[in-house]
Amino acid sequence: MAILYLKCKTCGVRFYSGIASDIKNFNTLSLINKTHQCPKGHVNVYNKIDYSF
């Protein structure tokens, strides 16, 4: 099981998205227009391409 991270589109801070998945299941996930808040409080919309392990 791998933790999925995001990079804030506003301030660039890398943070845990709250989602964990293995690579096989990640390929089948629909991660479209998901809203996340970075630790500094910025709220942005993310798509599958924005997530990293």
N, CA, C, O and CB atoms as a CASP TS submission, in Angstrom:
PFRMAT TS
TARGET T0000
AUTHOR 0000-0000-0000
METHOD Language model
MODEL 1
PARENT N/A
ATOM      1  N   MET     1       0.849  -1.178   0.000  1.00  0.00           N
ATOM      2  CA  MET     1       0.000   0.000   0.000  1.00  0.00           C
ATOM      3  C   MET     1       0.895   1.243   0.000  1.00  0.00           C
ATOM      4  O   MET     1       1.813   1.360   0.812  1.00  0.00           O
ATOM      5  CB  MET     1      -0.966  -0.003   1.229  1.00  0.00           C
ATOM      6  N   ALA     2       0.621   2.139  -0.896  1.00  0.00           N
ATOM      7  CA  ALA     2       1.421   3.356  -1.024  1.00  0.00           C
ATOM      8  C   ALA     2       0.561   4.574  -0.684  1.00  0.00           C
ATOM      9  O   ALA     2      -0.644   4.590  -0.935  1.00  0.00           O
ATOM     10  CB  ALA     2       2.008   3.484  -2.458  1.00  0.00           C
ATOM     11  N   ILE     3       1.194   5.578  -0.117  1.00  0.00           N
ATOM     12  CA  ILE     3       0.521   6.826   0.239  1.00  0.00           C
ATOM     13  C   ILE     3       0.596   7.760  -0.960  1.00  0.00           C
ATOM     14  O   ILE     3       1.651   7.897  -1.581  1.00  0.00           O
ATOM     15  CB  ILE     3       1.164   7.486   1.511  1.00  0.00           C
ATOM     16  N   LEU     4      -0.516   8.397  -1.284  1.00  0.00           N
ATOM     17  CA  LEU     4      -0.548   9.339  -2.391  1.00  0.00           C
ATOM     18  C   LEU     4      -0.351  10.762  -1.877  1.00  0.00           C
ATOM     19  O   LEU     4      -1.021  11.194  -0.939  1.00  0.00           O
ATOM     20  CB  LEU     4      -1.873   9.223  -3.164  1.00  0.00           C
ATOM     21  N   TYR     5       0.561  11.470  -2.492  1.00  0.00           N
ATOM     22  CA  TYR     5       0.880  12.840  -2.119  1.00  0.00           C
ATOM     23  C   TYR     5       0.440  13.810  -3.208  1.00  0.00           C
ATOM     24  O   TYR     5       0.254  13.433  -4.365  1.00  0.00           O
ATOM     25  CB  TYR     5       2.380  12.987  -1.849  1.00  0.00           C
ATOM     26  N   LEU     6       0.283  15.047  -2.815  1.00  0.00           N
ATOM     27  CA  LEU     6      -0.030  16.133  -3.736  1.00  0.00           C
ATOM     28  C   LEU     6       0.935  17.273  -3.479  1.00  0.00           C
ATOM     29  O   LEU     6       1.492  17.392  -2.387  1.00  0.00           O
ATOM     30  CB  LEU     6      -1.503  16.606  -3.580  1.00  0.00           C
ATOM     31  N   LYS     7       1.131  18.111  -4.486  1.00  0.00           N
ATOM     32  CA  LYS     7       1.904  19.333  -4.334  1.00  0.00           C
ATOM     33  C   LYS     7       0.919  20.481  -4.480  1.00  0.00           C
ATOM     34  O   LYS     7       0.246  20.596  -5.504  1.00  0.00           O
ATOM     35  CB  LYS     7       3.082  19.427  -5.387  1.00  0.00           C
ATOM     36  N   CYS     8       0.829  21.332  -3.464  1.00  0.00           N
ATOM     37  CA  CYS     8      -0.108  22.442  -3.475  1.00  0.00           C
ATOM     38  C   CYS     8       0.128  23.319  -4.702  1.00  0.00           C
ATOM     39  O   CYS     8       1.258  23.717  -4.988  1.00  0.00           O
ATOM     40  CB  CYS     8       0.020  23.270  -2.185  1.00  0.00           C
ATOM     41  N   LYS     9      -0.939  23.610  -5.412  1.00  0.00           N
ATOM     42  CA  LYS     9      -0.852  24.441  -6.616  1.00  0.00           C
ATOM     43  C   LYS     9      -0.620  25.915  -6.280  1.00  0.00           C
ATOM     44  O   LYS     9      -0.245  26.697  -7.153  1.00  0.00           O
ATOM     45  CB  LYS     9      -2.126  24.297  -7.445  1.00  0.00           C
ATOM     46  N   THR    10      -0.838  26.295  -5.030  1.00  0.00           N
ATOM     47  CA  THR    10      -0.666  27.686  -4.624  1.00  0.00           C
ATOM     48  C   THR    10       0.715  27.944  -4.029  1.00  0.00           C
ATOM     49  O   THR    10       1.403  28.881  -4.434  1.00  0.00           O
ATOM     50  CB  THR    10      -1.737  28.071  -3.622  1.00  0.00           C
ATOM     51  N   CYS    11       1.123  27.111  -3.062  1.00  0.00           N
ATOM     52  CA  CYS    11       2.377  27.388  -2.359  1.00  0.00           C
ATOM     53  C   CYS    11       3.478  26.355  -2.600  1.00  0.00           C
ATOM     54  O   CYS    11       4.622  26.579  -2.203  1.00  0.00           O
ATOM     55  CB  CYS    11       2.110  27.477  -0.896  1.00  0.00           C
ATOM     56  N   GLY    12       3.159  25.236  -3.238  1.00  0.00           N
ATOM     57  CA  GLY    12       4.171  24.240  -3.560  1.00  0.00           C
ATOM     58  C   GLY    12       4.491  23.238  -2.471  1.00  0.00           C
ATOM     59  O   GLY    12       5.372  22.401  -2.666  1.00  0.00           O
ATOM     60  N   VAL    13       3.817  23.284  -1.333  1.00  0.00           N
ATOM     61  CA  VAL    13       4.059  22.341  -0.248  1.00  0.00           C
ATOM     62  C   VAL    13       3.557  20.956  -0.649  1.00  0.00           C
ATOM     63  O   VAL    13       2.439  20.819  -1.146  1.00  0.00           O
ATOM     64  CB  VAL    13       3.371  22.815   1.057  1.00  0.00           C
ATOM     65  N   ARG    14       4.382  19.926  -0.434  1.00  0.00           N
ATOM     66  CA  ARG    14       3.980  18.546  -0.701  1.00  0.00           C
ATOM     67  C   ARG    14       3.296  18.016   0.549  1.00  0.00           C
ATOM     68  O   ARG    14       3.812  18.177   1.655  1.00  0.00           O
ATOM     69  CB  ARG    14       5.209  17.649  -1.102  1.00  0.00           C
ATOM     70  N   PHE    15       2.115  17.372   0.379  1.00  0.00           N
ATOM     71  CA  PHE    15       1.359  16.899   1.531  1.00  0.00           C
ATOM     72  C   PHE    15       0.612  15.607   1.220  1.00  0.00           C
ATOM     73  O   PHE    15       0.348  15.289   0.060  1.00  0.00           O
ATOM     74  CB  PHE    15       0.381  17.968   1.991  1.00  0.00           C
ATOM     75  N   TYR    16       0.275  14.867   2.280  1.00  0.00           N
ATOM     76  CA  TYR    16      -0.478  13.621   2.170  1.00  0.00           C
ATOM     77  C   TYR    16      -1.908  13.934   1.761  1.00  0.00           C
ATOM     78  O   TYR    16      -2.558  14.782   2.372  1.00  0.00           O
ATOM     79  CB  TYR    16      -0.449  12.832   3.504  1.00  0.00           C
ATOM     80  N   SER    17      -2.398  13.259   0.737  1.00  0.00           N
ATOM     81  CA  SER    17      -3.733  13.524   0.198  1.00  0.00           C
ATOM     82  C   SER    17      -4.855  12.900   1.018  1.00  0.00           C
ATOM     83  O   SER    17      -6.023  13.245   0.841  1.00  0.00           O
ATOM     84  CB  SER    17      -3.815  13.022  -1.212  1.00  0.00           C
ATOM     85  N   GLY    18      -4.505  11.982   1.915  1.00  0.00           N
ATOM     86  CA  GLY    18      -5.532  11.258   2.659  1.00  0.00           C
ATOM     87  C   GLY    18      -5.958   9.981   1.953  1.00  0.00           C
ATOM     88  O   GLY    18      -6.879   9.295   2.397  1.00  0.00           O
ATOM     89  N   ILE    19      -5.285   9.663   0.852  1.00  0.00           N
ATOM     90  CA  ILE    19      -5.611   8.481   0.062  1.00  0.00           C
ATOM     91  C   ILE    19      -4.389   7.573  -0.002  1.00  0.00           C
ATOM     92  O   ILE    19      -3.270   8.033  -0.226  1.00  0.00           O
ATOM     93  CB  ILE    19      -6.082   8.876  -1.366  1.00  0.00           C
ATOM     94  N   ALA    20      -4.619   6.278   0.198  1.00  0.00           N
ATOM     95  CA  ALA    20      -3.562   5.282   0.053  1.00  0.00           C
ATOM     96  C   ALA    20      -4.047   4.223  -0.928  1.00  0.00           C
ATOM     97  O   ALA    20      -5.215   3.835  -0.907  1.00  0.00           O
ATOM     98  CB  ALA    20      -3.179   4.643   1.435  1.00  0.00           C
ATOM     99  N   SER    21      -3.152   3.763  -1.782  1.00  0.00           N
ATOM    100  CA  SER    21      -3.524   2.797  -2.805  1.00  0.00           C
ATOM    101  C   SER    21      -2.272   2.080  -3.286  1.00  0.00           C
ATOM    102  O   SER    21      -1.174   2.633  -3.225  1.00  0.00           O
ATOM    103  CB  SER    21      -4.255   3.487  -3.986  1.00  0.00           C
ATOM    104  N   ASP    22      -2.434   0.849  -3.763  1.00  0.00           N
ATOM    105  CA  ASP    22      -1.306   0.219  -4.434  1.00  0.00           C
ATOM    106  C   ASP    22      -1.358   0.630  -5.905  1.00  0.00           C
ATOM    107  O   ASP    22      -2.367   1.160  -6.370  1.00  0.00           O
ATOM    108  CB  ASP    22      -1.337  -1.347  -4.271  1.00  0.00           C
ATOM    109  N   ILE    23      -0.294   0.389  -6.618  1.00  0.00           N
ATOM    110  CA  ILE    23      -0.205   0.869  -8.000  1.00  0.00           C
ATOM    111  C   ILE    23      -1.278   0.235  -8.879  1.00  0.00           C
ATOM    112  O   ILE    23      -1.840   0.907  -9.743  1.00  0.00           O
ATOM    113  CB  ILE    23       1.183   0.574  -8.577  1.00  0.00           C
ATOM    114  N   LYS    24      -1.567  -1.035  -8.674  1.00  0.00           N
ATOM    115  CA  LYS    24      -2.590  -1.728  -9.482  1.00  0.00           C
ATOM    116  C   LYS    24      -3.957  -1.056  -9.311  1.00  0.00           C
ATOM    117  O   LYS    24      -4.648  -0.790 -10.294  1.00  0.00           O
ATOM    118  CB  LYS    24      -2.680  -3.231  -9.081  1.00  0.00           C
ATOM    119  N   ASN    25      -4.337  -0.786  -8.073  1.00  0.00           N
ATOM    120  CA  ASN    25      -5.628  -0.148  -7.822  1.00  0.00           C
ATOM    121  C   ASN    25      -5.620   1.328  -8.218  1.00  0.00           C
ATOM    122  O   ASN    25      -6.655   1.864  -8.612  1.00  0.00           O
ATOM    123  CB  ASN    25      -6.003  -0.287  -6.352  1.00  0.00           C
ATOM    124  N   PHE    26      -4.476   1.985  -8.121  1.00  0.00           N
ATOM    125  CA  PHE    26      -4.380   3.386  -8.521  1.00  0.00           C
ATOM    126  C   PHE    26      -4.759   3.562  -9.993  1.00  0.00           C
ATOM    127  O   PHE    26      -5.402   4.543 -10.365  1.00  0.00           O
ATOM    128  CB  PHE    26      -2.961   3.916  -8.271  1.00  0.00           C
ATOM    129  N   ASN    27      -4.358   2.615 -10.809  1.00  0.00           N
ATOM    130  CA  ASN    27      -4.658   2.697 -12.235  1.00  0.00           C
ATOM    131  C   ASN    27      -6.150   2.628 -12.526  1.00  0.00           C
ATOM    132  O   ASN    27      -6.588   3.070 -13.588  1.00  0.00           O
ATOM    133  CB  ASN    27      -3.951   1.593 -12.972  1.00  0.00           C
ATOM    134  N   THR    28      -6.935   2.084 -11.610  1.00  0.00           N
ATOM    135  CA  THR    28      -8.379   1.974 -11.831  1.00  0.00           C
ATOM    136  C   THR    28      -9.170   3.050 -11.077  1.00  0.00           C
ATOM    137  O   THR    28     -10.384   3.152 -11.254  1.00  0.00           O
ATOM    138  CB  THR    28      -8.862   0.594 -11.406  1.00  0.00           C
ATOM    139  N   LEU    29      -8.510   3.842 -10.252  1.00  0.00           N
ATOM    140  CA  LEU    29      -9.200   4.890  -9.496  1.00  0.00           C
ATOM    141  C   LEU    29      -9.636   6.042 -10.393  1.00  0.00           C
ATOM    142  O   LEU    29      -8.939   6.403 -11.342  1.00  0.00           O
ATOM    143  CB  LEU    29      -8.301   5.416  -8.385  1.00  0.00           C
ATOM    144  N   SER    30     -10.782   6.606 -10.086  1.00  0.00           N
ATOM    145  CA  SER    30     -11.230   7.818 -10.769  1.00  0.00           C
ATOM    146  C   SER    30     -10.974   8.989  -9.829  1.00  0.00           C
ATOM    147  O   SER    30     -11.748   9.233  -8.904  1.00  0.00           O
ATOM    148  CB  SER    30     -12.751   7.731 -11.178  1.00  0.00           C
ATOM    149  N   LEU    31      -9.902   9.699 -10.069  1.00  0.00           N
ATOM    150  CA  LEU    31      -9.547  10.851  -9.249  1.00  0.00           C
ATOM    151  C   LEU    31      -9.695  12.095 -10.110  1.00  0.00           C
ATOM    152  O   LEU    31      -8.719  12.611 -10.654  1.00  0.00           O
ATOM    153  CB  LEU    31      -8.094  10.726  -8.674  1.00  0.00           C
ATOM    154  N   ILE    32     -10.914  12.561 -10.224  1.00  0.00           N
ATOM    155  CA  ILE    32     -11.224  13.703 -11.082  1.00  0.00           C
ATOM    156  C   ILE    32     -11.855  14.794 -10.231  1.00  0.00           C
ATOM    157  O   ILE    32     -12.824  14.552  -9.512  1.00  0.00           O
ATOM    158  CB  ILE    32     -12.171  13.292 -12.252  1.00  0.00           C
ATOM    159  N   ASN    33     -11.299  15.990 -10.318  1.00  0.00           N
ATOM    160  CA  ASN    33     -11.827  17.164  -9.616  1.00  0.00           C
ATOM    161  C   ASN    33     -12.019  16.933  -8.117  1.00  0.00           C
ATOM    162  O   ASN    33     -13.062  17.271  -7.557  1.00  0.00           O
ATOM    163  CB  ASN    33     -13.144  17.573 -10.230  1.00  0.00           C
ATOM    164  N   LYS    34     -11.004  16.355  -7.475  1.00  0.00           N
ATOM    165  CA  LYS    34     -11.019  16.151  -6.028  1.00  0.00           C
ATOM    166  C   LYS    34     -10.464  17.396  -5.345  1.00  0.00           C
ATOM    167  O   LYS    34      -9.426  17.916  -5.752  1.00  0.00           O
ATOM    168  CB  LYS    34     -10.197  14.888  -5.629  1.00  0.00           C
ATOM    169  N   THR    35     -11.139  17.866  -4.329  1.00  0.00           N
ATOM    170  CA  THR    35     -10.708  19.048  -3.599  1.00  0.00           C
ATOM    171  C   THR    35      -9.899  18.631  -2.377  1.00  0.00           C
ATOM    172  O   THR    35     -10.332  17.778  -1.602  1.00  0.00           O
ATOM    173  CB  THR    35     -11.922  19.908  -3.183  1.00  0.00           C
ATOM    174  N   HIS    36      -8.728  19.230  -2.207  1.00  0.00           N
ATOM    175  CA  HIS    36      -7.869  18.971  -1.051  1.00  0.00           C
ATOM    176  C   HIS    36      -7.369  20.301  -0.506  1.00  0.00           C
ATOM    177  O   HIS    36      -7.253  21.293  -1.225  1.00  0.00           O
ATOM    178  CB  HIS    36      -6.673  18.041  -1.430  1.00  0.00           C
ATOM    179  N   GLN    37      -7.078  20.283   0.795  1.00  0.00           N
ATOM    180  CA  GLN    37      -6.534  21.474   1.454  1.00  0.00           C
ATOM    181  C   GLN    37      -5.135  21.151   1.943  1.00  0.00           C
ATOM    182  O   GLN    37      -4.930  20.156   2.639  1.00  0.00           O
ATOM    183  CB  GLN    37      -7.445  21.944   2.637  1.00  0.00           C
ATOM    184  N   CYS    38      -4.173  21.987   1.582  1.00  0.00           N
ATOM    185  CA  CYS    38      -2.800  21.777   2.026  1.00  0.00           C
ATOM    186  C   CYS    38      -2.669  22.217   3.494  1.00  0.00           C
ATOM    187  O   CYS    38      -3.562  22.882   4.018  1.00  0.00           O
ATOM    188  CB  CYS    38      -1.796  22.560   1.116  1.00  0.00           C
ATOM    189  N   PRO    39      -1.573  21.855   4.153  1.00  0.00           N
ATOM    190  CA  PRO    39      -1.374  22.237   5.550  1.00  0.00           C
ATOM    191  C   PRO    39      -1.385  23.746   5.799  1.00  0.00           C
ATOM    192  O   PRO    39      -1.641  24.181   6.922  1.00  0.00           O
ATOM    193  CB  PRO    39      -0.081  21.676   6.031  1.00  0.00           C
ATOM    194  N   LYS    40      -1.112  24.545   4.772  1.00  0.00           N
ATOM    195  CA  LYS    40      -1.122  26.009   4.926  1.00  0.00           C
ATOM    196  C   LYS    40      -2.502  26.602   4.686  1.00  0.00           C
ATOM    197  O   LYS    40      -2.680  27.815   4.791  1.00  0.00           O
ATOM    198  CB  LYS    40      -0.124  26.645   3.970  1.00  0.00           C
ATOM    199  N   GLY    41      -3.493  25.751   4.362  1.00  0.00           N
ATOM    200  CA  GLY    41      -4.869  26.209   4.235  1.00  0.00           C
ATOM    201  C   GLY    41      -5.361  26.496   2.833  1.00  0.00           C
ATOM    202  O   GLY    41      -6.516  26.886   2.662  1.00  0.00           O
ATOM    203  N   HIS    42      -4.522  26.317   1.822  1.00  0.00           N
ATOM    204  CA  HIS    42      -4.947  26.561   0.445  1.00  0.00           C
ATOM    205  C   HIS    42      -5.794  25.400  -0.062  1.00  0.00           C
ATOM    206  O   HIS    42      -5.412  24.240   0.092  1.00  0.00           O
ATOM    207  CB  HIS    42      -3.727  26.773  -0.471  1.00  0.00           C
ATOM    208  N   VAL    43      -6.932  25.700  -0.662  1.00  0.00           N
ATOM    209  CA  VAL    43      -7.823  24.681  -1.209  1.00  0.00           C
ATOM    210  C   VAL    43      -7.731  24.727  -2.729  1.00  0.00           C
ATOM    211  O   VAL    43      -7.902  25.778  -3.346  1.00  0.00           O
ATOM    212  CB  VAL    43      -9.295  24.896  -0.729  1.00  0.00           C
ATOM    213  N   ASN    44      -7.459  23.570  -3.315  1.00  0.00           N
ATOM    214  CA  ASN    44      -7.350  23.464  -4.766  1.00  0.00           C
ATOM    215  C   ASN    44      -8.029  22.190  -5.245  1.00  0.00           C
ATOM    216  O   ASN    44      -8.286  21.275  -4.463  1.00  0.00           O
ATOM    217  CB  ASN    44      -5.873  23.487  -5.207  1.00  0.00           C
ATOM    218  N   VAL    45      -8.315  22.145  -6.535  1.00  0.00           N
ATOM    219  CA  VAL    45      -8.917  20.975  -7.173  1.00  0.00           C
ATOM    220  C   VAL    45      -7.803  20.208  -7.881  1.00  0.00           C
ATOM    221  O   VAL    45      -6.973  20.797  -8.573  1.00  0.00           O
ATOM    222  CB  VAL    45     -10.060  21.389  -8.182  1.00  0.00           C
ATOM    223  N   TYR    46      -7.794  18.884  -7.698  1.00  0.00           N
ATOM    224  CA  TYR    46      -6.752  18.036  -8.262  1.00  0.00           C
ATOM    225  C   TYR    46      -7.369  16.914  -9.093  1.00  0.00           C
ATOM    226  O   TYR    46      -8.495  16.479  -8.851  1.00  0.00           O
ATOM    227  CB  TYR    46      -5.869  17.454  -7.148  1.00  0.00           C
ATOM    228  N   ASN    47      -6.601  16.462 -10.071  1.00  0.00           N
ATOM    229  CA  ASN    47      -6.968  15.331 -10.904  1.00  0.00           C
ATOM    230  C   ASN    47      -5.919  14.248 -10.767  1.00  0.00           C
ATOM    231  O   ASN    47      -4.877  14.472 -10.151  1.00  0.00           O
ATOM    232  CB  ASN    47      -7.127  15.755 -12.373  1.00  0.00           C
ATOM    233  N   LYS    48      -6.170  13.091 -11.322  1.00  0.00           N
ATOM    234  CA  LYS    48      -5.299  11.922 -11.166  1.00  0.00           C
ATOM    235  C   LYS    48      -3.835  12.226 -11.484  1.00  0.00           C
ATOM    236  O   LYS    48      -2.938  11.714 -10.813  1.00  0.00           O
ATOM    237  CB  LYS    48      -5.784  10.799 -12.056  1.00  0.00           C
ATOM    238  N   ILE    49      -3.591  13.034 -12.474  1.00  0.00           N
ATOM    239  CA  ILE    49      -2.217  13.344 -12.888  1.00  0.00           C
ATOM    240  C   ILE    49      -1.438  14.102 -11.803  1.00  0.00           C
ATOM    241  O   ILE    49      -0.207  14.102 -11.820  1.00  0.00           O
ATOM    242  CB  ILE    49      -2.237  14.165 -14.175  1.00  0.00           C
ATOM    243  N   ASP    50      -2.133  14.741 -10.870  1.00  0.00           N
ATOM    244  CA  ASP    50      -1.491  15.539  -9.823  1.00  0.00           C
ATOM    245  C   ASP    50      -0.957  14.688  -8.659  1.00  0.00           C
ATOM    246  O   ASP    50      -0.123  15.161  -7.887  1.00  0.00           O
ATOM    247  CB  ASP    50      -2.475  16.563  -9.291  1.00  0.00           C
ATOM    248  N   TYR    51      -1.425  13.446  -8.525  1.00  0.00           N
ATOM    249  CA  TYR    51      -1.035  12.582  -7.401  1.00  0.00           C
ATOM    250  C   TYR    51       0.302  11.907  -7.679  1.00  0.00           C
ATOM    251  O   TYR    51       0.609  11.566  -8.821  1.00  0.00           O
ATOM    252  CB  TYR    51      -2.119  11.518  -7.134  1.00  0.00           C
ATOM    253  N   SER    52       1.093  11.718  -6.630  1.00  0.00           N
ATOM    254  CA  SER    52       2.359  10.989  -6.749  1.00  0.00           C
ATOM    255  C   SER    52       2.525  10.085  -5.532  1.00  0.00           C
ATOM    256  O   SER    52       1.889  10.287  -4.498  1.00  0.00           O
ATOM    257  CB  SER    52       3.567  11.972  -6.879  1.00  0.00           C
ATOM    258  N   PHE    53       3.394   9.082  -5.678  1.00  0.00           N
ATOM    259  CA  PHE    53       3.659   8.140  -4.590  1.00  0.00           C
ATOM    260  C   PHE    53       4.839   8.597  -3.774  1.00  0.00           C
ATOM    261  O   PHE    53       5.217   7.932  -2.810  1.00  0.00           O
ATOM    262  CB  PHE    53       3.909   6.736  -5.133  1.00  0.00           C
TER
END
